[in-house]
Amino acid sequence: MALLESDGCQAKVDMLLSMTDRLLKAGGMLVPLDIGRDIELCLARGIMSASGRAEMERTKLIRLFPVNE
């Protein structure tokens, strides 16, 4: 698994945000595995930027990840 820094986390968050409408639509697409794994890792390690996390909370994407505390 690649090592992620906060800027790498932001890149993954940006990719995820570009899919917001499709991900949150009922019966919509699933989070791609590689992006999902990296976002979970960023959340678990606490290396996601505050602005990236805030944007995920604002768009409700945070609810797609079980490690969100």
PDB file of N, CA, C and O in Angstrom:
ATOM      1  N   MET A   1       0.846  -1.172   0.000  1.00  0.00           N
ATOM      2  CA  MET A   1       0.000   0.000   0.000  1.00  0.00           C
ATOM      3  C   MET A   1       0.891   1.236   0.000  1.00  0.00           C
ATOM      4  O   MET A   1       1.858   1.319   0.757  1.00  0.00           O
ATOM      5  N   ALA A   2       0.558   2.176  -0.845  1.00  0.00           N
ATOM      6  CA  ALA A   2       1.356   3.399  -0.948  1.00  0.00           C
ATOM      7  C   ALA A   2       1.211   4.249   0.303  1.00  0.00           C
ATOM      8  O   ALA A   2       0.160   4.280   0.944  1.00  0.00           O
ATOM      9  N   LEU A   3       2.291   4.933   0.627  1.00  0.00           N
ATOM     10  CA  LEU A   3       2.240   5.862   1.751  1.00  0.00           C
ATOM     11  C   LEU A   3       1.540   7.126   1.295  1.00  0.00           C
ATOM     12  O   LEU A   3       1.801   7.634   0.204  1.00  0.00           O
ATOM     13  N   LEU A   4       0.657   7.628   2.130  1.00  0.00           N
ATOM     14  CA  LEU A   4      -0.073   8.842   1.792  1.00  0.00           C
ATOM     15  C   LEU A   4       0.310   9.962   2.734  1.00  0.00           C
ATOM     16  O   LEU A   4       0.449   9.750   3.939  1.00  0.00           O
ATOM     17  N   GLU A   5       0.475  11.118   2.204  1.00  0.00           N
ATOM     18  CA  GLU A   5       0.656  12.341   2.976  1.00  0.00           C
ATOM     19  C   GLU A   5      -0.644  13.119   2.833  1.00  0.00           C
ATOM     20  O   GLU A   5      -1.530  12.721   2.076  1.00  0.00           O
ATOM     21  N   SER A   6      -0.760  14.229   3.560  1.00  0.00           N
ATOM     22  CA  SER A   6      -2.015  14.971   3.506  1.00  0.00           C
ATOM     23  C   SER A   6      -2.323  15.476   2.100  1.00  0.00           C
ATOM     24  O   SER A   6      -3.492  15.542   1.721  1.00  0.00           O
ATOM     25  N   ASP A   7      -1.292  15.837   1.307  1.00  0.00           N
ATOM     26  CA  ASP A   7      -1.570  16.289  -0.060  1.00  0.00           C
ATOM     27  C   ASP A   7      -2.074  15.139  -0.928  1.00  0.00           C
ATOM     28  O   ASP A   7      -2.888  15.355  -1.826  1.00  0.00           O
ATOM     29  N   GLY A   8      -1.603  13.923  -0.671  1.00  0.00           N
ATOM     30  CA  GLY A   8      -2.120  12.752  -1.371  1.00  0.00           C
ATOM     31  C   GLY A   8      -3.553  12.462  -0.982  1.00  0.00           C
ATOM     32  O   GLY A   8      -4.360  12.032  -1.806  1.00  0.00           O
ATOM     33  N   CYS A   9      -3.864  12.702   0.283  1.00  0.00           N
ATOM     34  CA  CYS A   9      -5.240  12.531   0.744  1.00  0.00           C
ATOM     35  C   CYS A   9      -6.141  13.532   0.045  1.00  0.00           C
ATOM     36  O   CYS A   9      -7.253  13.192  -0.361  1.00  0.00           O
ATOM     37  N   GLN A  10      -5.673  14.759  -0.099  1.00  0.00           N
ATOM     38  CA  GLN A  10      -6.495  15.787  -0.746  1.00  0.00           C
ATOM     39  C   GLN A  10      -6.777  15.421  -2.194  1.00  0.00           C
ATOM     40  O   GLN A  10      -7.873  15.679  -2.692  1.00  0.00           O
ATOM     41  N   ALA A  11      -5.817  14.829  -2.871  1.00  0.00           N
ATOM     42  CA  ALA A  11      -6.036  14.403  -4.255  1.00  0.00           C
ATOM     43  C   ALA A  11      -7.145  13.354  -4.315  1.00  0.00           C
ATOM     44  O   ALA A  11      -7.990  13.387  -5.210  1.00  0.00           O
ATOM     45  N   LYS A  12      -7.138  12.420  -3.356  1.00  0.00           N
ATOM     46  CA  LYS A  12      -8.190  11.390  -3.317  1.00  0.00           C
ATOM     47  C   LYS A  12      -9.539  12.011  -2.985  1.00  0.00           C
ATOM     48  O   LYS A  12     -10.558  11.627  -3.560  1.00  0.00           O
ATOM     49  N   VAL A  13      -9.553  12.971  -2.059  1.00  0.00           N
ATOM     50  CA  VAL A  13     -10.795  13.664  -1.708  1.00  0.00           C
ATOM     51  C   VAL A  13     -11.322  14.402  -2.937  1.00  0.00           C
ATOM     52  O   VAL A  13     -12.522  14.370  -3.210  1.00  0.00           O
ATOM     53  N   ASP A  14     -10.443  15.060  -3.671  1.00  0.00           N
ATOM     54  CA  ASP A  14     -10.862  15.774  -4.880  1.00  0.00           C
ATOM     55  C   ASP A  14     -11.485  14.823  -5.898  1.00  0.00           C
ATOM     56  O   ASP A  14     -12.498  15.151  -6.517  1.00  0.00           O
ATOM     57  N   MET A  15     -10.881  13.643  -6.073  1.00  0.00           N
ATOM     58  CA  MET A  15     -11.461  12.647  -6.985  1.00  0.00           C
ATOM     59  C   MET A  15     -12.844  12.227  -6.508  1.00  0.00           C
ATOM     60  O   MET A  15     -13.781  12.124  -7.300  1.00  0.00           O
ATOM     61  N   LEU A  16     -12.962  11.987  -5.207  1.00  0.00           N
ATOM     62  CA  LEU A  16     -14.237  11.576  -4.632  1.00  0.00           C
ATOM     63  C   LEU A  16     -15.283  12.675  -4.812  1.00  0.00           C
ATOM     64  O   LEU A  16     -16.425  12.389  -5.172  1.00  0.00           O
ATOM     65  N   LEU A  17     -14.905  13.917  -4.567  1.00  0.00           N
ATOM     66  CA  LEU A  17     -15.844  15.033  -4.705  1.00  0.00           C
ATOM     67  C   LEU A  17     -16.340  15.177  -6.138  1.00  0.00           C
ATOM     68  O   LEU A  17     -17.469  15.613  -6.364  1.00  0.00           O
ATOM     69  N   SER A  18     -15.510  14.818  -7.099  1.00  0.00           N
ATOM     70  CA  SER A  18     -15.938  14.908  -8.500  1.00  0.00           C
ATOM     71  C   SER A  18     -17.028  13.891  -8.831  1.00  0.00           C
ATOM     72  O   SER A  18     -17.689  14.002  -9.864  1.00  0.00           O
ATOM     73  N   MET A  19     -17.216  12.902  -7.960  1.00  0.00           N
ATOM     74  CA  MET A  19     -18.227  11.860  -8.163  1.00  0.00           C
ATOM     75  C   MET A  19     -19.418  11.999  -7.217  1.00  0.00           C
ATOM     76  O   MET A  19     -20.259  11.102  -7.158  1.00  0.00           O
ATOM     77  N   THR A  20     -19.506  13.095  -6.483  1.00  0.00           N
ATOM     78  CA  THR A  20     -20.500  13.248  -5.424  1.00  0.00           C
ATOM     79  C   THR A  20     -21.907  12.887  -5.867  1.00  0.00           C
ATOM     80  O   THR A  20     -22.564  12.061  -5.234  1.00  0.00           O
ATOM     81  N   ASP A  21     -22.376  13.498  -6.951  1.00  0.00           N
ATOM     82  CA  ASP A  21     -23.755  13.267  -7.388  1.00  0.00           C
ATOM     83  C   ASP A  21     -24.026  11.798  -7.686  1.00  0.00           C
ATOM     84  O   ASP A  21     -25.070  11.265  -7.310  1.00  0.00           O
ATOM     85  N   ARG A  22     -23.092  11.151  -8.356  1.00  0.00           N
ATOM     86  CA  ARG A  22     -23.272   9.737  -8.706  1.00  0.00           C
ATOM     87  C   ARG A  22     -23.190   8.830  -7.491  1.00  0.00           C
ATOM     88  O   ARG A  22     -23.875   7.809  -7.436  1.00  0.00           O
ATOM     89  N   LEU A  23     -22.362   9.187  -6.516  1.00  0.00           N
ATOM     90  CA  LEU A  23     -22.194   8.352  -5.327  1.00  0.00           C
ATOM     91  C   LEU A  23     -23.382   8.444  -4.378  1.00  0.00           C
ATOM     92  O   LEU A  23     -23.763   7.448  -3.764  1.00  0.00           O
ATOM     93  N   LEU A  24     -23.963   9.620  -4.255  1.00  0.00           N
ATOM     94  CA  LEU A  24     -25.033   9.819  -3.280  1.00  0.00           C
ATOM     95  C   LEU A  24     -26.418   9.548  -3.847  1.00  0.00           C
ATOM     96  O   LEU A  24     -27.384   9.480  -3.087  1.00  0.00           O
ATOM     97  N   LYS A  25     -26.540   9.394  -5.146  1.00  0.00           N
ATOM     98  CA  LYS A  25     -27.816   9.093  -5.773  1.00  0.00           C
ATOM     99  C   LYS A  25     -28.252   7.684  -5.360  1.00  0.00           C
ATOM    100  O   LYS A  25     -27.439   6.760  -5.345  1.00  0.00           O
ATOM    101  N   ALA A  26     -29.521   7.525  -5.029  1.00  0.00           N
ATOM    102  CA  ALA A  26     -30.030   6.201  -4.647  1.00  0.00           C
ATOM    103  C   ALA A  26     -29.725   5.205  -5.761  1.00  0.00           C
ATOM    104  O   ALA A  26     -30.047   5.435  -6.927  1.00  0.00           O
ATOM    105  N   GLY A  27     -29.104   4.106  -5.381  1.00  0.00           N
ATOM    106  CA  GLY A  27     -28.734   3.095  -6.363  1.00  0.00           C
ATOM    107  C   GLY A  27     -27.561   3.514  -7.228  1.00  0.00           C
ATOM    108  O   GLY A  27     -27.297   2.903  -8.264  1.00  0.00           O
ATOM    109  N   GLY A  28     -26.855   4.558  -6.806  1.00  0.00           N
ATOM    110  CA  GLY A  28     -25.730   5.083  -7.580  1.00  0.00           C
ATOM    111  C   GLY A  28     -24.519   4.180  -7.522  1.00  0.00           C
ATOM    112  O   GLY A  28     -24.564   3.079  -6.973  1.00  0.00           O
ATOM    113  N   MET A  29     -23.454   4.660  -8.088  1.00  0.00           N
ATOM    114  CA  MET A  29     -22.215   3.879  -8.147  1.00  0.00           C
ATOM    115  C   MET A  29     -21.577   3.727  -6.766  1.00  0.00           C
ATOM    116  O   MET A  29     -21.863   4.489  -5.843  1.00  0.00           O
ATOM    117  N   LEU A  30     -20.727   2.746  -6.652  1.00  0.00           N
ATOM    118  CA  LEU A  30     -19.964   2.534  -5.426  1.00  0.00           C
ATOM    119  C   LEU A  30     -18.652   3.302  -5.504  1.00  0.00           C
ATOM    120  O   LEU A  30     -18.159   3.608  -6.589  1.00  0.00           O
ATOM    121  N   VAL A  31     -18.097   3.607  -4.342  1.00  0.00           N
ATOM    122  CA  VAL A  31     -16.788   4.266  -4.297  1.00  0.00           C
ATOM    123  C   VAL A  31     -15.762   3.293  -4.888  1.00  0.00           C
ATOM    124  O   VAL A  31     -15.688   2.146  -4.448  1.00  0.00           O
ATOM    125  N   PRO A  32     -14.973   3.726  -5.871  1.00  0.00           N
ATOM    126  CA  PRO A  32     -13.925   2.847  -6.409  1.00  0.00           C
ATOM    127  C   PRO A  32     -13.020   2.359  -5.278  1.00  0.00           C
ATOM    128  O   PRO A  32     -12.659   3.132  -4.391  1.00  0.00           O
ATOM    129  N   LEU A  33     -12.659   1.085  -5.312  1.00  0.00           N
ATOM    130  CA  LEU A  33     -11.911   0.458  -4.219  1.00  0.00           C
ATOM    131  C   LEU A  33     -10.621   1.182  -3.861  1.00  0.00           C
ATOM    132  O   LEU A  33     -10.332   1.380  -2.681  1.00  0.00           O
ATOM    133  N   ASP A  34      -9.842   1.579  -4.862  1.00  0.00           N
ATOM    134  CA  ASP A  34      -8.559   2.224  -4.558  1.00  0.00           C
ATOM    135  C   ASP A  34      -8.753   3.571  -3.871  1.00  0.00           C
ATOM    136  O   ASP A  34      -8.010   3.908  -2.950  1.00  0.00           O
ATOM    137  N   ILE A  35      -9.736   4.336  -4.306  1.00  0.00           N
ATOM    138  CA  ILE A  35     -10.010   5.630  -3.671  1.00  0.00           C
ATOM    139  C   ILE A  35     -10.561   5.404  -2.271  1.00  0.00           C
ATOM    140  O   ILE A  35     -10.166   6.092  -1.330  1.00  0.00           O
ATOM    141  N   GLY A  36     -11.468   4.449  -2.129  1.00  0.00           N
ATOM    142  CA  GLY A  36     -12.061   4.161  -0.824  1.00  0.00           C
ATOM    143  C   GLY A  36     -11.031   3.720   0.201  1.00  0.00           C
ATOM    144  O   GLY A  36     -11.056   4.168   1.347  1.00  0.00           O
ATOM    145  N   ARG A  37     -10.127   2.841  -0.211  1.00  0.00           N
ATOM    146  CA  ARG A  37      -9.070   2.368   0.700  1.00  0.00           C
ATOM    147  C   ARG A  37      -8.182   3.514   1.150  1.00  0.00           C
ATOM    148  O   ARG A  37      -7.842   3.624   2.328  1.00  0.00           O
ATOM    149  N   ASP A  38      -7.810   4.365   0.206  1.00  0.00           N
ATOM    150  CA  ASP A  38      -6.933   5.486   0.551  1.00  0.00           C
ATOM    151  C   ASP A  38      -7.633   6.488   1.469  1.00  0.00           C
ATOM    152  O   ASP A  38      -7.021   6.997   2.408  1.00  0.00           O
ATOM    153  N   ILE A  39      -8.897   6.771   1.208  1.00  0.00           N
ATOM    154  CA  ILE A  39      -9.633   7.713   2.071  1.00  0.00           C
ATOM    155  C   ILE A  39      -9.779   7.117   3.472  1.00  0.00           C
ATOM    156  O   ILE A  39      -9.605   7.828   4.461  1.00  0.00           O
ATOM    157  N   GLU A  40     -10.092   5.836   3.571  1.00  0.00           N
ATOM    158  CA  GLU A  40     -10.195   5.190   4.885  1.00  0.00           C
ATOM    159  C   GLU A  40      -8.864   5.289   5.632  1.00  0.00           C
ATOM    160  O   GLU A  40      -8.839   5.549   6.835  1.00  0.00           O
ATOM    161  N   LEU A  41      -7.769   5.080   4.916  1.00  0.00           N
ATOM    162  CA  LEU A  41      -6.441   5.175   5.516  1.00  0.00           C
ATOM    163  C   LEU A  41      -6.169   6.599   6.004  1.00  0.00           C
ATOM    164  O   LEU A  41      -5.661   6.799   7.107  1.00  0.00           O
ATOM    165  N   CYS A  42      -6.510   7.575   5.181  1.00  0.00           N
ATOM    166  CA  CYS A  42      -6.322   8.985   5.572  1.00  0.00           C
ATOM    167  C   CYS A  42      -7.128   9.320   6.823  1.00  0.00           C
ATOM    168  O   CYS A  42      -6.626   9.991   7.725  1.00  0.00           O
ATOM    169  N   LEU A  43      -8.364   8.859   6.877  1.00  0.00           N
ATOM    170  CA  LEU A  43      -9.213   9.118   8.043  1.00  0.00           C
ATOM    171  C   LEU A  43      -8.671   8.405   9.278  1.00  0.00           C
ATOM    172  O   LEU A  43      -8.592   8.995  10.355  1.00  0.00           O
ATOM    173  N   ALA A  44      -8.297   7.135   9.121  1.00  0.00           N
ATOM    174  CA  ALA A  44      -7.823   6.340  10.254  1.00  0.00           C
ATOM    175  C   ALA A  44      -6.529   6.903  10.841  1.00  0.00           C
ATOM    176  O   ALA A  44      -6.338   6.894  12.057  1.00  0.00           O
ATOM    177  N   ARG A  45      -5.655   7.385   9.982  1.00  0.00           N
ATOM    178  CA  ARG A  45      -4.365   7.914  10.449  1.00  0.00           C
ATOM    179  C   ARG A  45      -4.427   9.384  10.838  1.00  0.00           C
ATOM    180  O   ARG A  45      -3.458   9.934  11.361  1.00  0.00           O
ATOM    181  N   GLY A  46      -5.574  10.022  10.581  1.00  0.00           N
ATOM    182  CA  GLY A  46      -5.715  11.431  10.925  1.00  0.00           C
ATOM    183  C   GLY A  46      -4.840  12.349  10.100  1.00  0.00           C
ATOM    184  O   GLY A  46      -4.437  13.411  10.574  1.00  0.00           O
ATOM    185  N   ILE A  47      -4.539  11.956   8.867  1.00  0.00           N
ATOM    186  CA  ILE A  47      -3.666  12.775   8.028  1.00  0.00           C
ATOM    187  C   ILE A  47      -4.433  13.550   6.959  1.00  0.00           C
ATOM    188  O   ILE A  47      -3.825  14.219   6.124  1.00  0.00           O
ATOM    189  N   MET A  48      -5.753  13.465   6.980  1.00  0.00           N
ATOM    190  CA  MET A  48      -6.555  14.234   6.036  1.00  0.00           C
ATOM    191  C   MET A  48      -6.610  15.683   6.521  1.00  0.00           C
ATOM    192  O   MET A  48      -6.715  15.939   7.720  1.00  0.00           O
ATOM    193  N   SER A  49      -6.539  16.615   5.597  1.00  0.00           N
ATOM    194  CA  SER A  49      -6.612  18.026   5.973  1.00  0.00           C
ATOM    195  C   SER A  49      -7.989  18.342   6.544  1.00  0.00           C
ATOM    196  O   SER A  49      -8.980  17.682   6.232  1.00  0.00           O
ATOM    197  N   ALA A  50      -8.022  19.357   7.379  1.00  0.00           N
ATOM    198  CA  ALA A  50      -9.295  19.781   7.968  1.00  0.00           C
ATOM    199  C   ALA A  50     -10.261  20.238   6.878  1.00  0.00           C
ATOM    200  O   ALA A  50     -11.463  19.988   6.971  1.00  0.00           O
ATOM    201  N   SER A  51      -9.749  20.898   5.858  1.00  0.00           N
ATOM    202  CA  SER A  51     -10.632  21.362   4.787  1.00  0.00           C
ATOM    203  C   SER A  51     -11.177  20.198   3.961  1.00  0.00           C
ATOM    204  O   SER A  51     -12.332  20.228   3.536  1.00  0.00           O
ATOM    205  N   GLY A  52     -10.351  19.172   3.730  1.00  0.00           N
ATOM    206  CA  GLY A  52     -10.824  17.991   3.003  1.00  0.00           C
ATOM    207  C   GLY A  52     -11.917  17.262   3.769  1.00  0.00           C
ATOM    208  O   GLY A  52     -12.933  16.870   3.197  1.00  0.00           O
ATOM    209  N   ARG A  53     -11.700  17.084   5.064  1.00  0.00           N
ATOM    210  CA  ARG A  53     -12.707  16.432   5.902  1.00  0.00           C
ATOM    211  C   ARG A  53     -13.982  17.267   5.965  1.00  0.00           C
ATOM    212  O   ARG A  53     -15.084  16.723   5.900  1.00  0.00           O
ATOM    213  N   ALA A  54     -13.839  18.584   6.092  1.00  0.00           N
ATOM    214  CA  ALA A  54     -15.010  19.461   6.151  1.00  0.00           C
ATOM    215  C   ALA A  54     -15.824  19.377   4.860  1.00  0.00           C
ATOM    216  O   ALA A  54     -17.055  19.375   4.890  1.00  0.00           O
ATOM    217  N   GLU A  55     -15.133  19.308   3.740  1.00  0.00           N
ATOM    218  CA  GLU A  55     -15.836  19.198   2.456  1.00  0.00           C
ATOM    219  C   GLU A  55     -16.564  17.859   2.347  1.00  0.00           C
ATOM    220  O   GLU A  55     -17.675  17.797   1.819  1.00  0.00           O
ATOM    221  N   MET A  56     -15.942  16.793   2.844  1.00  0.00           N
ATOM    222  CA  MET A  56     -16.623  15.492   2.838  1.00  0.00           C
ATOM    223  C   MET A  56     -17.843  15.524   3.756  1.00  0.00           C
ATOM    224  O   MET A  56     -18.868  14.921   3.437  1.00  0.00           O
ATOM    225  N   GLU A  57     -17.749  16.208   4.876  1.00  0.00           N
ATOM    226  CA  GLU A  57     -18.894  16.321   5.783  1.00  0.00           C
ATOM    227  C   GLU A  57     -19.985  17.183   5.161  1.00  0.00           C
ATOM    228  O   GLU A  57     -21.167  16.855   5.272  1.00  0.00           O
ATOM    229  N   ARG A  58     -19.611  18.276   4.510  1.00  0.00           N
ATOM    230  CA  ARG A  58     -20.580  19.176   3.882  1.00  0.00           C
ATOM    231  C   ARG A  58     -21.378  18.465   2.791  1.00  0.00           C
ATOM    232  O   ARG A  58     -22.587  18.662   2.667  1.00  0.00           O
ATOM    233  N   THR A  59     -20.693  17.640   2.006  1.00  0.00           N
ATOM    234  CA  THR A  59     -21.348  16.935   0.905  1.00  0.00           C
ATOM    235  C   THR A  59     -21.983  15.615   1.335  1.00  0.00           C
ATOM    236  O   THR A  59     -22.625  14.943   0.529  1.00  0.00           O
ATOM    237  N   LYS A  60     -21.808  15.244   2.598  1.00  0.00           N
ATOM    238  CA  LYS A  60     -22.332  13.986   3.161  1.00  0.00           C
ATOM    239  C   LYS A  60     -21.587  12.746   2.671  1.00  0.00           C
ATOM    240  O   LYS A  60     -22.028  11.627   2.933  1.00  0.00           O
ATOM    241  N   LEU A  61     -20.468  12.919   1.967  1.00  0.00           N
ATOM    242  CA  LEU A  61     -19.681  11.766   1.525  1.00  0.00           C
ATOM    243  C   LEU A  61     -19.042  11.039   2.699  1.00  0.00           C
ATOM    244  O   LEU A  61     -18.729   9.854   2.590  1.00  0.00           O
ATOM    245  N   ILE A  62     -18.848  11.712   3.800  1.00  0.00           N
ATOM    246  CA  ILE A  62     -18.204  11.101   4.964  1.00  0.00           C
ATOM    247  C   ILE A  62     -18.975   9.871   5.441  1.00  0.00           C
ATOM    248  O   ILE A  62     -18.388   8.942   5.997  1.00  0.00           O
ATOM    249  N   ARG A  63     -20.273   9.867   5.225  1.00  0.00           N
ATOM    250  CA  ARG A  63     -21.097   8.743   5.686  1.00  0.00           C
ATOM    251  C   ARG A  63     -20.808   7.444   4.939  1.00  0.00           C
ATOM    252  O   ARG A  63     -21.234   6.373   5.371  1.00  0.00           O
ATOM    253  N   LEU A  64     -20.090   7.531   3.829  1.00  0.00           N
ATOM    254  CA  LEU A  64     -19.739   6.329   3.065  1.00  0.00           C
ATOM    255  C   LEU A  64     -18.563   5.564   3.670  1.00  0.00           C
ATOM    256  O   LEU A  64     -18.218   4.475   3.211  1.00  0.00           O
ATOM    257  N   PHE A  65     -17.954   6.145   4.701  1.00  0.00           N
ATOM    258  CA  PHE A  65     -16.752   5.553   5.278  1.00  0.00           C
ATOM    259  C   PHE A  65     -16.967   5.243   6.748  1.00  0.00           C
ATOM    260  O   PHE A  65     -17.288   6.141   7.527  1.00  0.00           O
ATOM    261  N   PRO A  66     -16.797   3.985   7.142  1.00  0.00           N
ATOM    262  CA  PRO A  66     -17.033   3.593   8.527  1.00  0.00           C
ATOM    263  C   PRO A  66     -16.038   4.201   9.517  1.00  0.00           C
ATOM    264  O   PRO A  66     -16.359   4.350  10.696  1.00  0.00           O
ATOM    265  N   VAL A  67     -14.844   4.550   9.059  1.00  0.00           N
ATOM    266  CA  VAL A  67     -13.828   5.146   9.930  1.00  0.00           C
ATOM    267  C   VAL A  67     -13.945   6.655   9.800  1.00  0.00           C
ATOM    268  O   VAL A  67     -13.182   7.275   9.060  1.00  0.00           O
ATOM    269  N   ASN A  68     -14.891   7.247  10.508  1.00  0.00           N
ATOM    270  CA  ASN A  68     -15.075   8.679  10.329  1.00  0.00           C
ATOM    271  C   ASN A  68     -15.042   9.440  11.647  1.00  0.00           C
ATOM    272  O   ASN A  68     -15.550  10.558  11.722  1.00  0.00           O
ATOM    273  N   GLU A  69     -14.468   8.869  12.663  1.00  0.00           N
ATOM    274  CA  GLU A  69     -14.364   9.558  13.955  1.00  0.00           C
ATOM    275  C   GLU A  69     -12.922   9.875  14.254  1.00  0.00           C
ATOM    276  O   GLU A  69     -12.621  10.455  15.297  1.00  0.00           O
TER     277      GLU A  69
END
